[in-house]
């Protein structure tokens, strides 16, 4: 059986306000007057490069085309030289809006093709992610989600083109939980080992960033 074609990949960086702040000051402490605002999480530096740059480097060899879902900081994301895809549902309701925007963009360019989505804060994605999800999709024809350590990673998924209608209905009805939609669409999982490290580790806090710095240094 021939290898499935490399999928279109959408990096989800469309959230608003998810910025990584440090430890808050002690009560009574004086904050610096001119402290710069914390960057959006995908733009936080890891080993001298933004988190999203690590995701781009991981996914570029695995992608037929690579896009970024971005609604804010668009100039910063445009600097990476990839097409930007904004949400088509107003109000920034969450990552599902980014998935829908990607599916709609893809339907206009490659009708019937599936879309692989990954978050912008997962710098250690596995090199066989697209190949394995695409192979499982070829077997099942449905939605395939990545998993590791017994945990499903809802937005690391290969979405079939026919998920677009159900996804729009869910968003318009205010049903925003990704896991519930996966269950509704009968998603299957493809699992990865977590040793020596979980390839789907995501950076949410300064503590997570310190762990990621250690992991990155160990790979040098």
Secondary structure, DSSP 8 states (H G I E B T S, - for coil): -------EEEEE---SS-B-------TT----TT-----BGGGSEETTEEHHHHHHHHHHTT-SEEEEE-SSSHHHHHTT-SEEE--SSTT---HHHHHHHHHHHHHHHSTT--EEEEETT-TT--TTHHHHHHHHHHHHSS-EEEEETTEEEEEEEEE-TTHHHHHHHHHHTT---HHHHHHHTT-EEEEE--SSS-TT----SHHHHHHHHHHHHHH-
